[in-house]
Amino acid sequence: MFNLEGPEWEWCGYTYHYDIHEDEDTRKIWHEIKDTCGNSLPLKYTTDWSPYRWPTEEQFQTSVVEYMLVQYFNKEKYSVGF
């Protein structure tokens, strides 16, 4: 079983949040990354994380970078006339 006190990470304005769901015989972590406005990043950026252990700080930062790159290239695609 994992520690109930999860990590508190903030990086480039994004923060890691979690919620622990318990039933009779299991305890699972629901992971979430929020932007500076408090909006959650799409689920695909945390779906590779186990519901039974905390992600590493590197996993958190990698998810933020992946999201930022997707956002950048989506905006860039339309601004340069592709």
N, CA, C and O atoms as a MOPAC input file, in Angstrom:
PM7 MOZYME 1SCF
protein

 N      0.85500 1    -1.17800 1     0.00000 1
 C      0.00000 1     0.00000 1     0.00000 1
 C      0.89900 1     1.23900 1     0.00000 1
 O      2.01200 1     1.19700 1     0.52500 1
 N      0.43600 1     2.30700 1    -0.56900 1
 C      1.21300 1     3.53700 1    -0.69500 1
 C      0.92400 1     4.50100 1     0.45000 1
 O     -0.08600 1     4.38500 1     1.14400 1
 N      1.81700 1     5.43500 1     0.62500 1
 C      1.66900 1     6.49000 1     1.62200 1
 C      0.50600 1     7.39400 1     1.20200 1
 O      0.38600 1     7.71700 1     0.02000 1
 N     -0.33900 1     7.80500 1     2.12700 1
 C     -1.49700 1     8.64000 1     1.80100 1
 C     -1.13100 1    10.09200 1     1.52900 1
 O     -1.93900 1    10.83600 1     0.97200 1
 N      0.05200 1    10.49900 1     1.90500 1
 C      0.51300 1    11.85900 1     1.62700 1
 C      1.29100 1    11.85300 1     0.32700 1
 O      2.41700 1    11.35900 1     0.27300 1
 N      0.70000 1    12.39600 1    -0.70900 1
 C      1.33500 1    12.41300 1    -2.01500 1
 C      2.24400 1    13.60200 1    -2.21400 1
 O      2.29500 1    14.50800 1    -1.38200 1
 N      2.95900 1    13.59400 1    -3.31900 1
 C      3.88100 1    14.68500 1    -3.61500 1
 C      3.13700 1    15.98100 1    -3.96400 1
 O      1.98900 1    15.95700 1    -4.40500 1
 N      3.80600 1    17.08100 1    -3.75900 1
 C      3.27000 1    18.39000 1    -4.12600 1
 C      4.25700 1    19.02300 1    -5.08800 1
 O      5.27400 1    19.58400 1    -4.67800 1
 N      3.94200 1    18.92500 1    -6.38000 1
 C      4.85600 1    19.45200 1    -7.38200 1
 C      4.24100 1    20.62100 1    -8.11400 1
 O      3.03800 1    20.65600 1    -8.37300 1
 N      5.09400 1    21.58100 1    -8.44200 1
 C      4.71600 1    22.70300 1    -9.28500 1
 C      5.88200 1    22.93500 1   -10.22700 1
 O      7.03900 1    22.95000 1    -9.80600 1
 N      5.57200 1    23.11600 1   -11.50400 1
 C      6.63000 1    23.30500 1   -12.47900 1
 C      6.07500 1    24.04800 1   -13.68200 1
 O      5.07300 1    23.62900 1   -14.26100 1
 N      6.70200 1    25.12400 1   -14.05800 1
 C      6.29000 1    25.95300 1   -15.20800 1
 C      4.83500 1    26.39000 1   -15.09400 1
 O      4.15000 1    26.53900 1   -16.10700 1
 N      4.36600 1    26.59100 1   -13.88900 1
 C      2.99500 1    27.03600 1   -13.66600 1
 C      1.97500 1    25.92100 1   -13.57500 1
 O      0.80000 1    26.19300 1   -13.32700 1
 N      2.37900 1    24.67800 1   -13.76600 1
 C      1.47900 1    23.53000 1   -13.68500 1
 C      1.67000 1    22.85200 1   -12.34100 1
 O      2.77600 1    22.83100 1   -11.79900 1
 N      0.59800 1    22.30100 1   -11.80700 1
 C      0.66500 1    21.65200 1   -10.49900 1
 C      0.09000 1    20.24200 1   -10.57400 1
 O     -0.82600 1    19.95500 1   -11.34400 1
 N      0.66600 1    19.37100 1    -9.74100 1
 C      0.18900 1    17.99000 1    -9.63200 1
 C     -0.84000 1    17.91900 1    -8.51800 1
 O     -0.62800 1    18.44200 1    -7.42400 1
 N     -1.95600 1    17.26600 1    -8.80800 1
 C     -3.01000 1    17.04800 1    -7.81800 1
 C     -3.38700 1    15.56900 1    -7.83400 1
 O     -3.16100 1    14.86700 1    -8.82000 1
 N     -3.95300 1    15.12000 1    -6.75100 1
 C     -4.36800 1    13.72000 1    -6.68000 1
 C     -5.59400 1    13.59700 1    -5.79300 1
 O     -5.90800 1    14.47700 1    -4.99200 1
 N     -6.25800 1    12.49500 1    -5.96500 1
 C     -7.38700 1    12.14400 1    -5.11900 1
 C     -7.27900 1    10.65300 1    -4.85900 1
 O     -6.99800 1     9.87900 1    -5.77400 1
 N     -7.49900 1    10.24800 1    -3.62600 1
 C     -7.40300 1     8.83100 1    -3.27900 1
 C     -8.81200 1     8.27100 1    -3.11600 1
 O     -9.61800 1     8.77800 1    -2.33500 1
 N     -9.08400 1     7.21900 1    -3.86700 1
 C    -10.38200 1     6.54400 1    -3.79300 1
 C    -10.18500 1     5.20500 1    -3.09500 1
 O     -9.32600 1     4.40600 1    -3.46900 1
 N    -10.99500 1     4.98500 1    -2.08300 1
 C    -10.89600 1     3.74000 1    -1.32000 1
 C    -12.22900 1     3.00200 1    -1.36200 1
 O    -13.29600 1     3.61200 1    -1.29100 1
 N    -12.14900 1     1.69500 1    -1.47600 1
 C    -13.31500 1     0.86700 1    -1.23300 1
 C    -12.88600 1    -0.22000 1    -0.25100 1
 O    -11.84700 1    -0.08600 1     0.39500 1
 N    -13.65000 1    -1.26700 1    -0.13100 1
 C    -13.39600 1    -2.24900 1     0.93100 1
 C    -12.00100 1    -2.86900 1     0.90500 1
 O    -11.40100 1    -3.08100 1     1.95800 1
 N    -11.48000 1    -3.16100 1    -0.29000 1
 C    -10.20200 1    -3.86900 1    -0.32800 1
 C     -9.13000 1    -3.21600 1    -1.20100 1
 O     -8.03800 1    -3.76600 1    -1.34100 1
 N     -9.41700 1    -2.07200 1    -1.78100 1
 C     -8.40700 1    -1.40200 1    -2.59400 1
 C     -8.36100 1     0.09700 1    -2.31800 1
 O     -9.31300 1     0.70200 1    -1.82600 1
 N     -7.23800 1     0.64800 1    -2.65000 1
 C     -7.03000 1     2.09600 1    -2.54700 1
 C     -6.31300 1     2.51300 1    -3.83100 1
 O     -5.24700 1     1.98500 1    -4.14900 1
 N     -6.89600 1     3.45400 1    -4.56200 1
 C     -6.32200 1     3.88600 1    -5.83100 1
 C     -6.13300 1     5.39900 1    -5.84400 1
 O     -6.87200 1     6.15200 1    -5.21000 1
 N     -5.11300 1     5.81000 1    -6.59100 1
 C     -4.82000 1     7.23200 1    -6.73900 1
 C     -5.33300 1     7.69500 1    -8.10100 1
 O     -5.07100 1     7.05700 1    -9.12000 1
 N     -6.05400 1     8.79300 1    -8.11100 1
 C     -6.47500 1     9.44900 1    -9.34600 1
 C     -5.56800 1    10.65900 1    -9.51300 1
 O     -5.55100 1    11.55600 1    -8.67100 1
 N     -4.81800 1    10.67500 1   -10.60100 1
 C     -3.82700 1    11.72200 1   -10.84600 1
 C     -4.42200 1    12.82300 1   -11.71900 1
 O     -5.30100 1    12.58800 1   -12.54700 1
 N     -3.90400 1    14.04200 1   -11.49900 1
 C     -4.38000 1    15.17300 1   -12.28200 1
 C     -3.28500 1    16.24000 1   -12.32700 1
 O     -2.56800 1    16.46100 1   -11.35100 1
 N     -3.17600 1    16.89300 1   -13.48300 1
 C     -2.28300 1    18.03600 1   -13.62600 1
 C     -3.15400 1    19.22300 1   -13.98500 1
 O     -4.01500 1    19.12600 1   -14.86000 1
 N     -2.93000 1    20.35300 1   -13.30600 1
 C     -3.72800 1    21.55000 1   -13.57500 1
 C     -2.82600 1    22.68400 1   -14.05400 1
 O     -1.67100 1    22.81000 1   -13.64600 1
 N     -3.40000 1    23.50600 1   -14.93800 1
 C     -2.65800 1    24.66400 1   -15.42400 1
 C     -2.83400 1    25.84700 1   -14.47800 1
 O     -3.43500 1    25.70400 1   -13.41300 1
 N     -2.32300 1    26.99200 1   -14.85000 1
 C     -2.35500 1    28.16300 1   -13.97400 1
 C     -3.76500 1    28.67300 1   -13.70900 1
 O     -3.99200 1    29.37700 1   -12.72400 1
 N     -4.72000 1    28.32400 1   -14.58300 1
 C     -6.11900 1    28.73800 1   -14.38900 1
 C     -6.92300 1    27.70700 1   -13.61000 1
 O     -8.10900 1    27.90900 1   -13.35000 1
 N     -6.28200 1    26.59900 1   -13.23500 1
 C     -6.97300 1    25.54600 1   -12.49700 1
 C     -7.65800 1    24.52900 1   -13.38800 1
 O     -8.37800 1    23.65900 1   -12.89600 1
 N     -7.44400 1    24.62700 1   -14.70500 1
 C     -8.02600 1    23.66100 1   -15.63800 1
 C     -7.17700 1    22.39800 1   -15.66700 1
 O     -5.94800 1    22.47100 1   -15.63300 1
 N     -7.82000 1    21.25600 1   -15.72900 1
 C     -7.11000 1    19.98300 1   -15.79500 1
 C     -6.61000 1    19.72600 1   -17.20500 1
 O     -7.30800 1    20.00200 1   -18.18100 1
 N     -5.39900 1    19.19500 1   -17.30800 1
 C     -4.88600 1    18.78000 1   -18.60300 1
 C     -5.67100 1    17.56200 1   -19.05500 1
 O     -6.20500 1    16.82900 1   -18.22300 1
 N     -5.74900 1    17.33300 1   -20.36200 1
 C     -6.44900 1    16.13300 1   -20.84600 1
 C     -5.89300 1    14.86900 1   -20.19700 1
 O     -4.70000 1    14.77400 1   -19.90800 1
 N     -6.75900 1    13.92400 1   -19.98000 1
 C     -6.42200 1    12.69100 1   -19.26500 1
 C     -5.25600 1    11.93400 1   -19.88100 1
 O     -4.54500 1    11.22800 1   -19.16700 1
 N     -5.03900 1    12.06100 1   -21.18500 1
 C     -3.97700 1    11.27700 1   -21.83100 1
 C     -2.58800 1    11.58400 1   -21.27800 1
 O     -1.65900 1    10.80200 1   -21.48200 1
 N     -2.43100 1    12.70500 1   -20.58300 1
 C     -1.11900 1    13.04700 1   -20.03900 1
 C     -0.83800 1    12.37300 1   -18.70100 1
 O      0.27800 1    12.47500 1   -18.19100 1
 N     -1.81400 1    11.69300 1   -18.12300 1
 C     -1.59200 1    10.98200 1   -16.85300 1
 C     -2.03400 1     9.52400 1   -16.90800 1
 O     -1.94200 1     8.83100 1   -15.89500 1
 N     -2.50600 1     9.03600 1   -18.04500 1
 C     -3.06000 1     7.68200 1   -18.08600 1
 C     -2.01200 1     6.58000 1   -17.98700 1
 O     -2.35900 1     5.43500 1   -17.69400 1
 N     -0.74800 1     6.89100 1   -18.22000 1
 C      0.29100 1     5.86900 1   -18.08900 1
 C      0.73800 1     5.68200 1   -16.64700 1
 O      1.54100 1     4.79700 1   -16.35200 1
 N      0.22800 1     6.50300 1   -15.76100 1
 C      0.63700 1     6.42900 1   -14.36800 1
 C     -0.18800 1     5.38600 1   -13.62500 1
 O     -1.39900 1     5.27900 1   -13.82000 1
 N      0.47400 1     4.63200 1   -12.78500 1
 C     -0.19500 1     3.57900 1   -12.01900 1
 C     -1.14300 1     4.17600 1   -10.97600 1
 O     -0.80700 1     5.17000 1   -10.33300 1
 N     -2.31600 1     3.57800 1   -10.80600 1
 C     -3.21200 1     4.04200 1    -9.75500 1
 C     -2.79300 1     3.55000 1    -8.36300 1
 O     -3.45800 1     3.83800 1    -7.36800 1
 N     -1.67800 1     2.80300 1    -8.30800 1
 C     -1.22700 1     2.23100 1    -7.04100 1
 C      0.08100 1     2.82400 1    -6.52200 1
 O      0.58900 1     2.39600 1    -5.48600 1
 N      0.62900 1     3.81000 1    -7.23900 1
 C      1.85200 1     4.46800 1    -6.75500 1
 C      1.93200 1     5.87700 1    -7.32100 1
 O      1.28900 1     6.21400 1    -8.31600 1
 N      2.72900 1     6.67300 1    -6.66400 1
 C      2.89000 1     8.06300 1    -7.06900 1
 C      3.78000 1     8.14600 1    -8.29500 1
 O      4.74300 1     7.38700 1    -8.41200 1
 N      3.47500 1     9.05300 1    -9.20800 1
 C      4.40000 1     9.27000 1   -10.32200 1
 C      5.65700 1     9.95700 1    -9.79400 1
 O      5.63300 1    10.59100 1    -8.73900 1
 N      6.72900 1     9.82800 1   -10.52300 1
 C      7.95600 1    10.51900 1   -10.13300 1
 C      7.85200 1    11.98200 1   -10.57300 1
 O      7.00200 1    12.34300 1   -11.38800 1
 N      8.72000 1    12.80000 1   -10.02600 1
 C      8.74000 1    14.20400 1   -10.43600 1
 C      9.09500 1    14.31100 1   -11.92100 1
 O      8.58900 1    15.18400 1   -12.62600 1
 N      9.95600 1    13.42600 1   -12.38100 1
 C     10.32700 1    13.41800 1   -13.80100 1
 C      9.12300 1    13.07800 1   -14.68100 1
 O      8.94700 1    13.68900 1   -15.73500 1
 N      8.29800 1    12.12500 1   -14.27300 1
 C      7.08900 1    11.79500 1   -15.03500 1
 C      6.14400 1    12.99400 1   -15.10000 1
 O      5.56300 1    13.27700 1   -16.14800 1
 N      5.99700 1    13.68900 1   -13.99000 1
 C      5.16600 1    14.88300 1   -13.95100 1
 C      5.70000 1    15.93300 1   -14.92300 1
 O      4.94700 1    16.47200 1   -15.73400 1
 N      6.99200 1    16.22000 1   -14.84300 1
 C      7.58200 1    17.23600 1   -15.71100 1
 C      7.50300 1    16.82800 1   -17.18600 1
 O      7.24900 1    17.67000 1   -18.04700 1
 N      7.71500 1    15.56600 1   -17.47600 1
 C      7.62200 1    15.08300 1   -18.85100 1
 C      6.21500 1    15.27500 1   -19.40000 1
 O      6.05400 1    15.67600 1   -20.55300 1
 N      5.20400 1    15.00000 1   -18.60300 1
 C      3.81600 1    15.19400 1   -19.04300 1
 C      3.53400 1    16.66500 1   -19.31900 1
 O      2.84100 1    16.99400 1   -20.28200 1
 N      4.06400 1    17.54800 1   -18.48200 1
 C      3.87900 1    18.98400 1   -18.69600 1
 C      4.54800 1    19.41000 1   -19.99800 1
 O      3.95900 1    20.15100 1   -20.78600 1
 N      5.77000 1    18.94800 1   -20.22600 1
 C      6.49300 1    19.30900 1   -21.45300 1
 C      5.74500 1    18.79100 1   -22.67800 1
 O      5.59800 1    19.51600 1   -23.66200 1
 N      5.27300 1    17.55000 1   -22.63200 1
 C      4.52200 1    16.99400 1   -23.75800 1
 C      3.29000 1    17.83700 1   -24.06000 1
 O      3.00400 1    18.13300 1   -25.22100 1
 N      2.57200 1    18.21800 1   -23.03200 1
 C      1.38300 1    19.04600 1   -23.21100 1
 C      1.75900 1    20.40900 1   -23.80000 1
 O      1.10700 1    20.88400 1   -24.72900 1
 N      2.80200 1    21.03400 1   -23.26300 1
 C      3.21700 1    22.34600 1   -23.75600 1
 C      3.65000 1    22.27300 1   -25.21900 1
 O      3.34300 1    23.17700 1   -25.99700 1
 N      4.35200 1    21.21800 1   -25.60000 1
 C      4.77100 1    21.06600 1   -26.98700 1
 C      3.58200 1    20.90000 1   -27.92800 1
 O      3.55200 1    21.49800 1   -29.00300 1
 N      2.61500 1    20.10100 1   -27.53200 1
 C      1.41300 1    19.92200 1   -28.35100 1
 C      0.70300 1    21.25700 1   -28.52500 1
 O      0.28000 1    21.59600 1   -29.63000 1
 N      0.57200 1    22.01300 1   -27.44600 1
 C     -0.08400 1    23.31500 1   -27.53000 1
 C      0.69900 1    24.26300 1   -28.43000 1
 O      0.10700 1    24.97300 1   -29.24400 1
 N      1.99500 1    24.28300 1   -28.29600 1
 C      2.83200 1    25.16100 1   -29.11000 1
 C      2.69600 1    24.83100 1   -30.58800 1
 O      2.48200 1    25.72400 1   -31.40800 1
 N      2.82200 1    23.54400 1   -30.93300 1
 C      2.78000 1    23.17100 1   -32.34400 1
 C      1.38300 1    23.32600 1   -32.93700 1
 O      1.25200 1    23.60700 1   -34.12900 1
 N      0.36100 1    23.15100 1   -32.14800 1
 C     -1.01100 1    23.40900 1   -32.65400 1
 C     -1.18300 1    24.88300 1   -32.98700 1
 O     -1.76100 1    25.21600 1   -34.02200 1
 N     -0.69600 1    25.76300 1   -32.13500 1
 C     -0.78800 1    27.20300 1   -32.40100 1
 C      0.12500 1    27.59600 1   -33.54200 1
 O     -0.26600 1    28.37000 1   -34.41700 1
 N      1.35200 1    27.06400 1   -33.54000 1
 C      2.33900 1    27.40100 1   -34.56400 1
 C      1.86300 1    26.95200 1   -35.95200 1
 O      2.08800 1    27.64500 1   -36.94400 1
 N      1.22100 1    25.81800 1   -36.01200 1
 C      0.73700 1    25.27900 1   -37.28900 1
 C     -0.17700 1    26.27000 1   -37.97900 1
 O     -0.10800 1    26.43700 1   -39.19600 1
 N     -1.03200 1    26.92800 1   -37.21500 1
 C     -1.98900 1    27.84900 1   -37.81000 1
 C     -1.40200 1    29.24900 1   -38.01300 1
 O     -1.92600 1    30.01900 1   -38.81900 1
 N     -0.35200 1    29.58300 1   -37.31800 1
 C      0.17400 1    30.93700 1   -37.43600 1
 C      1.17700 1    31.10500 1   -38.56600 1
 O      1.46700 1    32.23300 1   -38.96200 1
 N      1.71500 1    30.00400 1   -39.09700 1
 C      2.69500 1    30.11700 1   -40.17000 1
 C      2.13400 1    29.68800 1   -41.52400 1
 O      2.87700 1    29.60400 1   -42.50100 1
 N      0.85100 1    29.42100 1   -41.59000 1
 C      0.22100 1    29.15100 1   -42.86400 1
 C      0.28900 1    27.72400 1   -43.38700 1
 O      0.16300 1    27.51400 1   -44.59300 1
 N      0.48200 1    26.75700 1   -42.53600 1
 C      0.48100 1    25.35300 1   -42.99800 1
 C     -0.91600 1    24.91700 1   -43.31400 1
 O     -1.13000 1    23.77300 1   -43.71700 1

